[in-house]
Amino acid sequence: MTDSTKPNILIVDDKPQNLISLEAILENPDVNIIKADSGNAALSKMLDHDFALVLLDVQMPDMDGFETAELIRGNKRNRHIPIIFVTAISKEKKHIFKGYQSGAVDYIFKPLDPDILKNKVGIFLDLFRQRKMIENRNIQLQKANKTILAQQKSLIEEERLKVMLQMAGAAAHELNQPLMILLANLEMLEFVKNDPQKIFELIPKIQAAGEKISGTVKKIQNVSYDMTTDHDSKTKIIRLDQKINILSIEDSDPSYELFKVCFSKRPSIRLSRAKTIQEAFSRLSRSDFHLILLDYDLPDGTGLDFLNTMKSKNIELPVIAVTGLEDAKIASDLIKAGAFDYLSKKDISKQALLKVVDASLKKFGLRKEMGQAIKKMAEISTKDQLTGLYNRRYMDGALKMELERARRYDTDLCCLMLDLDFFKHVNDTYGHLCGDYVLQEFARDLERTKRQSDYLFRYGGEEFAVLTPQTDLQGGPEIRGKDQAAL
């Protein structure tokens, strides 16, 4: 029974004394030696084991070493396994060349020199261990990537669920009034069904309520999920009556008039104009825009100049390049510089422009979703989800960094450990929800009273830590003493 944690070496020779000799030379507690007395037996062993190395005799009956090596190499699973020929035949070039053609990586000639054999085998064992180490790391990375992707998907779905709930609330609010009017008037029809004049008076009210419901449904269909409005300090809501503000950077009057015509049947779109790059950045600083239509050839520069300046100012907005220049290189350069899409002016139609605008807004929204998910994942890895303070993992890194800084500049560093007394009694008496509230409030009090340079950590359970750079043992308790007074 071989130890599966150790690398395997296969030695193949038709003479038992040679197998015993090779096994004795290679004996090592960290290696499994597996023997085969023929080519067929070797191929059978290959099916059952993963080998780090094969030592193969050339001269064997029925199937010689060359043929055996070719069959080993012919199996995709075994193609990476190094084969060393161990042989007593002459060192003629034709034999050596044939061996390398068969897949050998080296030759060892009999009579064997034990030191040479062990050194060569040792090299290939080291290579095997390194390969296994890389494979294991790759497996770990793949698992980590799968975990990260799963977390990203979960976070994105969580954000989308919030959006759906926000939309549900908005839709209910928008639909409630016209729906109640519609139902009330339909109910009235039952009472006045024999009075044509009353029926005639109710019909416009029913039509108006129906049109309002239809309009709300259209808003829901066209709503942009990433456009939210602050409701209070903690929540955002989606407004169904959204306006999409588009800035057209265009010095050509006919082109701008064409854009106005294309958007005329979409009342939710508000189109504004800037004729130069300078005017565009002035308008961007004063107003909120959701998308930019960018001409390439402008009085004070090019579309590329605008995109590069936009990047330097950290302005994140979807940009659609719309130009009359028929140049594939310009289009490629604009996309590389950050434009979401490219349209030739000669191809512009209402359908084409609206399609590109909607696609760019959706793409930008998805990109923001991914960014928020990544940001949230970073917070999860460094922050305690209950209190919002840094967690113990982040504390380890921060403590190491501040210790190195204190040593380098010969400054003081103080670390305080805080423990809430009788916390178990709170949990047992009032429940864990109450205990969570106590921890959250304590964390908020620490946040309110800490200095800007201090670090706050939830060490675990009801234990907290405070790291105060450039503070000695006397100063640390004094700072926390002020905190306690505030508490």
C-alpha positions in Angstrom: 0.0 0.0 0.0 1.6 3.3 -1.1 1.4 6.6 0.8 -0.7 8.9 -1.4 1.0 12.0 0.0 4.4 11.0 -1.3 5.6 11.2 -4.9 5.8 7.9 -6.9 8.8 6.7 -8.9 8.2 3.9 -11.4 11.3 1.7 -12.2 10.9 -0.7 -15.1 13.3 -3.6 -15.8 12.9 -7.2 -16.8 15.7 -8.4 -14.5 14.7 -8.7 -10.8 18.3 -8.0 -9.6 18.3 -4.7 -11.5 15.0 -3.7 -9.9 16.3 -4.6 -6.4 19.5 -2.6 -7.1 17.6 0.5 -8.3 15.2 0.3 -5.3 18.1 0.1 -2.9 19.9 3.1 -4.4 16.7 5.2 -4.5 15.4 4.1 -1.1 13.9 7.2 0.6 11.2 7.5 3.3 9.7 10.4 1.4 9.2 8.6 -1.9 7.2 5.5 -3.0 9.1 3.2 -5.3 6.9 1.1 -7.6 8.3 -1.7 -9.7 7.3 -3.2 -13.1 9.1 -6.1 -14.9 7.9 -5.4 -18.4 6.5 -2.7 -20.7 2.9 -4.0 -20.3 3.2 -4.1 -16.5 4.5 -0.5 -16.6 1.5 0.7 -18.6 -0.8 -1.1 -16.2 0.9 0.7 -13.2 0.4 4.0 -15.1 -3.3 3.5 -14.9 -3.3 3.2 -11.1 -0.8 5.9 -10.0 0.4 9.4 -10.7 4.2 9.3 -11.2 6.8 11.9 -10.6 9.4 10.0 -12.7 9.9 6.8 -14.7 13.2 5.0 -14.9 12.9 2.7 -17.9 15.2 -0.1 -19.1 15.8 0.0 -22.9 16.4 -3.7 -23.6 13.3 -5.8 -22.6 11.6 -8.7 -24.3 8.2 -8.3 -26.0 8.1 -4.5 -25.7 11.4 -2.6 -25.5 11.9 0.7 -23.6 11.5 2.9 -26.8 8.0 1.4 -27.5 7.0 1.6 -23.9 8.1 5.3 -23.7 6.1 6.1 -26.8 2.9 4.5 -25.4 3.4 6.4 -22.1 3.8 9.6 -24.0 0.8 8.8 -26.2 -1.5 9.1 -23.2 -2.5 12.7 -22.5 -2.7 12.1 -18.8 1.0 10.9 -18.7 2.5 13.2 -21.2 4.1 15.5 -18.6 5.9 12.6 -16.8 9.7 12.7 -17.3 11.3 9.4 -18.5 14.9 8.5 -17.9 16.3 5.6 -19.9 18.6 3.3 -17.8 20.5 1.2 -20.2 23.6 -0.9 -20.9 23.6 -0.4 -24.7 26.3 1.6 -26.4 26.4 5.3 -26.4 26.0 5.5 -30.1 24.2 8.6 -31.3 21.5 6.7 -33.1 20.4 4.9 -29.9 20.4 8.2 -27.9 18.6 10.0 -30.7 15.9 7.3 -30.9 15.5 7.5 -27.1 14.9 11.3 -27.2 12.5 10.8 -30.1 10.6 8.3 -27.9 10.2 11.0 -25.2 13.1 10.5 -22.9 14.5 13.5 -21.0 17.8 11.9 -20.0 20.0 8.8 -20.2 21.8 6.9 -17.4 24.3 4.2 -18.5 25.1 1.0 -16.7 27.1 0.3 -14.6 25.2 2.8 -12.5 26.9 5.5 -10.5 24.6 5.8 -7.4 25.5 9.5 -6.8 24.7 10.5 -10.4 21.4 8.5 -10.3 20.3 10.0 -7.0 21.2 13.6 -8.1 19.3 13.3 -11.3 16.3 11.7 -9.6 16.4 14.5 -7.0 16.2 17.2 -9.6 13.1 15.7 -11.1 11.5 15.1 -7.7 12.0 18.8 -6.9 10.4 19.8 -10.2 7.5 17.5 -9.4 7.0 19.0 -6.0 7.1 22.5 -7.5 4.5 21.5 -10.1 2.2 20.1 -7.5 2.6 23.2 -5.4 1.6 25.4 -8.3 -1.3 23.1 -9.1 -2.5 23.2 -5.5 -2.2 27.0 -5.5 -4.1 27.2 -8.8 -6.9 25.0 -7.2 -7.0 27.3 -4.2 -7.1 30.4 -6.5 -9.9 28.8 -8.5 -11.8 28.1 -5.3 -11.2 31.6 -4.0 -12.3 33.0 -7.4 -15.5 31.0 -7.2 -16.1 32.2 -3.7 -15.5 35.8 -4.8 -17.8 35.5 -7.8 -20.5 33.9 -5.7 -20.2 36.8 -3.2 -20.3 39.3 -6.0 -23.4 37.7 -7.5 -25.0 37.6 -4.0 -24.2 41.3 -3.4 -25.5 42.3 -6.8 -28.7 40.3 -6.3 -29.1 41.9 -2.9 -28.8 45.4 -4.5 -31.2 44.5 -7.2 -33.7 43.2 -4.6 -33.5 46.5 -2.9 -34.2 48.2 -6.2 -37.2 45.9 -6.8 -38.5 46.8 -3.4 -37.9 50.5 -4.0 -39.8 50.2 -7.3 -42.6 48.2 -5.7 -43.1 51.0 -3.2 -42.9 53.7 -5.9 -45.2 51.7 -8.2 -47.8 51.2 -5.5 -47.8 54.9 -4.6 -48.1 55.9 -8.3 -50.8 53.4 -9.1 -52.9 53.5 -6.0 -54.8 56.8 -6.6 -55.8 56.2 -10.3 -56.6 52.6 -9.5 -58.9 53.6 -6.7 -60.6 56.2 -9.0 -61.0 53.6 -11.7 -62.5 51.0 -9.3 -64.8 53.6 -7.7 -66.2 54.8 -11.1 -66.6 51.2 -12.3 -68.6 50.5 -9.2 -70.7 53.6 -9.9 -71.6 52.2 -13.3 -73.6 49.5 -11.6 -75.8 52.1 -9.8 -76.4 54.2 -12.9 -76.6 51.5 -15.6 -80.1 52.7 -16.5 -79.1 56.4 -16.7 -77.3 57.1 -20.0 -76.5 60.7 -18.9 -74.7 59.5 -15.7 -72.8 56.9 -17.7 -71.7 59.5 -20.2 -70.3 61.6 -17.3 -68.4 58.7 -15.8 -66.7 57.6 -19.0 -64.1 60.5 -19.1 -63.1 59.8 -15.5 -62.6 56.1 -16.3 -60.5 57.0 -19.3 -58.4 59.5 -17.4 -57.7 57.0 -14.6 -56.8 54.3 -17.2 -54.5 56.6 -19.1 -52.7 57.5 -15.8 -52.2 53.8 -15.0 -50.9 53.2 -18.5 -48.5 56.1 -18.2 -47.2 54.7 -14.9 -46.6 51.3 -16.4 -44.6 52.9 -19.2 -42.5 54.7 -16.6 -41.8 51.4 -14.8 -40.7 49.9 -18.2 -38.3 52.7 -18.9 -37.0 53.4 -15.4 -33.3 53.5 -15.0 -32.5 51.5 -11.8 -29.3 53.3 -10.9 -31.0 56.7 -10.8 -32.0 57.1 -7.1 -32.9 60.0 -4.9 -32.0 60.4 -1.2 -35.0 59.7 0.9 -33.3 60.2 4.3 -29.8 59.8 5.7 -29.9 56.0 5.3 -32.1 55.2 2.4 -32.6 56.0 -1.3 -35.8 55.7 -3.3 -36.4 55.3 -7.0 -38.6 57.9 -8.6 -40.7 56.6 -11.5 -41.0 60.1 -13.0 -37.3 60.1 -13.9 -35.7 62.7 -16.2 -32.6 61.7 -18.2 -30.3 64.7 -18.6 -28.2 64.5 -21.7 -25.4 66.9 -22.6 -24.7 67.3 -26.3 -21.2 68.7 -27.0 -21.8 69.8 -30.5 -20.8 73.0 -32.5 -23.0 72.1 -35.5 -26.5 73.6 -35.4 -28.0 71.1 -37.9 -26.6 68.1 -35.9 -28.0 69.4 -32.6 -31.4 70.0 -34.2 -31.3 66.4 -35.4 -30.7 65.2 -31.9 -33.7 67.3 -30.7 -35.9 65.7 -33.3 -34.8 62.2 -32.3 -35.6 62.8 -28.6 -38.8 64.7 -29.2 -41.0 61.7 -28.6 -39.2 60.8 -25.4 -40.4 63.3 -22.8 -38.2 61.8 -20.1 -35.1 63.0 -21.9 -33.9 66.5 -21.4 -31.3 67.6 -23.9 -28.8 70.4 -23.2 -26.0 71.8 -25.4 -22.4 72.9 -25.1 -20.5 74.1 -28.2 -16.9 73.8 -26.8 -15.0 71.6 -24.4 -14.6 74.5 -22.0 -18.3 75.2 -22.0 -19.0 71.5 -21.5 -16.9 71.2 -18.3 -18.5 74.4 -17.1 -22.0 72.9 -17.5 -20.9 69.6 -16.0 -19.7 71.5 -12.9 -23.1 73.2 -12.5 -25.6 70.5 -13.4 -26.1 66.8 -13.1 -26.0 64.9 -16.3 -26.6 61.2 -17.0 -25.0 60.9 -20.4 -22.9 62.8 -22.9 -23.2 63.0 -26.8 -19.7 63.9 -27.9 -18.7 65.3 -31.3 -15.1 64.7 -32.3 -14.0 67.9 -34.1 -14.7 70.8 -31.7 -13.5 74.5 -31.8 -11.1 74.1 -28.8 -10.0 70.5 -29.2 -11.0 67.0 -30.1 -13.3 64.3 -28.5 -10.1 62.6 -27.4 -9.0 65.7 -25.6 -12.4 65.9 -23.8 -12.2 62.2 -22.8 -8.7 62.5 -21.4 -9.6 65.7 -19.4 -12.7 64.0 -18.2 -10.6 61.0 -16.9 -8.2 63.4 -15.2 -11.1 65.1 -13.4 -12.5 61.7 -12.3 -15.9 62.4 -14.0 -17.7 59.1 -14.5 -20.4 59.4 -17.1 -21.3 57.3 -20.2 -20.1 59.0 -23.4 -21.4 58.3 -26.9 -19.1 59.6 -29.6 -21.2 61.0 -32.5 -19.2 62.3 -35.4 -19.3 63.0 -39.1 -15.7 61.7 -39.6 -15.6 58.3 -41.3 -12.4 57.0 -39.7 -12.2 53.6 -38.1 -9.0 54.6 -36.2 -10.7 57.6 -34.6 -13.6 55.4 -33.6 -11.2 52.9 -32.1 -9.2 55.6 -30.3 -12.4 57.1 -28.8 -13.6 53.7 -27.5 -10.1 53.0 -26.0 -10.2 56.4 -24.3 -13.5 55.5 -22.6 -16.4 56.2 -24.9 -19.2 53.7 -24.4 -20.3 53.6 -28.1 -19.7 55.3 -31.5 -22.2 56.6 -34.0 -21.6 58.0 -37.4 -23.8 61.1 -38.1 -24.9 59.7 -41.5 -26.3 56.6 -39.8 -28.3 58.5 -37.1 -32.0 57.8 -36.8 -34.4 58.1 -34.0 -34.4 54.3 -33.4 -30.6 54.0 -33.7 -29.9 57.0 -31.3 -32.4 55.9 -28.7 -31.1 52.3 -28.8 -27.5 53.4 -28.2 -28.6 55.8 -25.4 -30.6 53.1 -23.6 -27.8 50.5 -24.0 -25.1 52.9 -22.7 -27.2 53.9 -19.7 -27.9 50.2 -18.9 -24.1 49.4 -19.3 -23.2 52.3 -17.1 -25.7 51.1 -14.5 -24.3 47.6 -14.5 -20.8 48.9 -14.1 -21.9 51.0 -11.1 -23.5 47.9 -9.7 -20.3 45.9 -10.0 -18.3 48.8 -8.5 -20.7 48.9 -5.5 -20.5 45.1 -5.1 -16.7 45.2 -5.2 -16.6 48.1 -2.7 -19.0 46.2 -0.4 -16.9 43.0 -0.6 -13.8 45.1 0.4 -15.8 46.3 3.4 -16.9 42.8 4.3 -13.3 41.7 4.3 -12.1 44.5 6.6 -15.1 45.6 8.6 -17.3 44.1 11.2 -20.8 43.8 9.7 -22.7 44.5 13.0 -20.8 47.6 14.3 -19.2 48.9 11.2 -15.8 49.1 13.0 -12.7 47.5 11.5 -12.5 43.7 12.2 -9.7 41.7 13.8 -8.2 40.8 10.4 -7.7 44.5 9.6 -6.4 45.1 13.1 -3.5 42.7 12.5 -2.3 44.6 9.5 -2.9 48.1 11.0 -1.1 47.1 14.2 1.9 45.8 12.3 2.0 48.9 10.1 1.8 51.3 13.1 4.4 49.4 15.0 6.9 49.7 12.1 6.1 53.4 11.8 6.6 53.9 15.6 9.9 52.1 15.5 11.1 54.0 12.4 10.3 57.5 13.7 10.8 56.6 17.4 7.3 57.7 18.4 4.8 56.4 21.0 2.0 54.0 20.2 -0.8 52.9 22.6 -3.3 50.1 22.2 -6.2 49.8 24.5 -8.4 46.7 25.0 -12.1 47.4 26.0 -14.5 44.8 27.3 -18.2 45.3 28.1 -19.0 44.0 31.6 -22.1 41.9 32.2 -22.8 41.6 28.4 -23.8 38.0 28.7 -26.4 39.1 31.3 -27.8 41.5 28.7 -28.1 38.8 26.1 -29.6 36.3 28.5 -32.1 38.8 29.9 -33.2 40.9 27.0 -32.2 38.7 24.0 -29.5 38.8 21.3 -31.2 41.6 19.3 -30.9 43.9 22.3 -27.3 42.7 22.8 -26.6 43.6 19.1 -28.1 47.1 19.7 -25.9 47.6 22.8 -22.8 46.7 20.7 -23.8 49.1 17.9 -24.5 52.0 20.2 -21.2 51.4 22.0 -19.4 51.4 18.6 -21.2 54.7 17.7 -20.0 56.3 20.9 -16.5 55.2 20.2 -16.7 56.7 16.7 -18.0 60.0 18.1 -15.2 60.4 20.6 -12.2 59.1 18.7 -9.5 61.2 17.3 -9.0 61.3 13.5 -5.8 59.4 13.7 -7.2 56.6 16.0 -8.2 53.1 14.8 -11.3 51.4 16.2 -11.7 47.6 16.1 -14.2 45.0 17.2 -11.8 42.4 18.5 -14.5 39.8 19.0 -17.8 39.3 20.9 -18.1 42.2 23.3 -14.3 43.0 23.1 -13.1 46.2 21.3 -9.6 47.6 20.7 -8.4 51.2 20.1 -5.1 51.9 18.5 -3.8 55.5 19.2 -0.6 56.5 17.3 1.8 59.0 18.9 0.2 58.4 22.3 2.1 57.1 25.4 0.7 54.9 28.2 -0.4 58.0 30.2 -2.0 59.7 27.2 -4.0 56.6 26.1 -6.1 56.3 29.3 -6.7 60.0 29.4 -8.1 60.0 25.9 -10.4 57.1 26.7 -11.3 58.7 30.0 -12.8 61.6 28.0 -14.6 58.9 26.0 -16.1 57.4 29.2 -17.3 60.8 30.3 -19.0 61.2 26.9 -20.6 57.7 27.3 
